[in-house]
Amino acid sequence: MQKLVLYSTLSLILFAACSKDKFQDKPTVEIKSINPSQVSAFSGSYTEILLDFTDKQGDLDSVFLYNVWLNAKGRTAAHPFLPYGIPSFPAKTKGQIKLTLDAATSLVAASQPISQPDAPNGKEPDTIAFKIIVKDKAGHVSDTATTGQLVIERT
């Protein structure tokens, strides 16, 4: 009877030790912060998006941002889909990515802002969010993560 308990316990420990890896082939992405969440459209103004990622092989290749214009009012975005390459780095299964976006070139929705008399500068601000996806070198793509609202004051 003691041998049965011993072998059962050893089998259970062996089974638990050989469980699946905690990371999947498909990468994951989570938005940690977007700072600042309100910027001016001047050249030199920027916002940073900080992402946490996991990838079983540690071979991330690209980050894709899709602009969601929350106050578009029929306008079309100049750059609705922004692909960003990731610089080479040693294979890491978990880490952070910081995206720095220039307000004047990456964030504005239209070349001419809509007039808004009650706004401080007389122009309606652009209000956007980003849907973010990461892709690894094997072609696996993550689920979509969505940022909170970002306001770009127009001049």
TAQUI-V86346 format. One record per helix or strand of 2 or more residues. SS is the DSSP state (alpha for helix, beta for strand). FROM is the first residue (numbers start at 1). TO is the last residue. If there is no record, write none. Layout:
BEGIN
{{SS;FROM;TO} {SS;FROM;TO}}
END
This chain:
BEGIN
{{alpha;2;17} {beta;28;35} {beta;38;40} {beta;46;54} {beta;60;69} {beta;81;85} {beta;94;102} {alpha;103;107} {beta;126;136} {beta;145;146} {beta;150;153}}
END
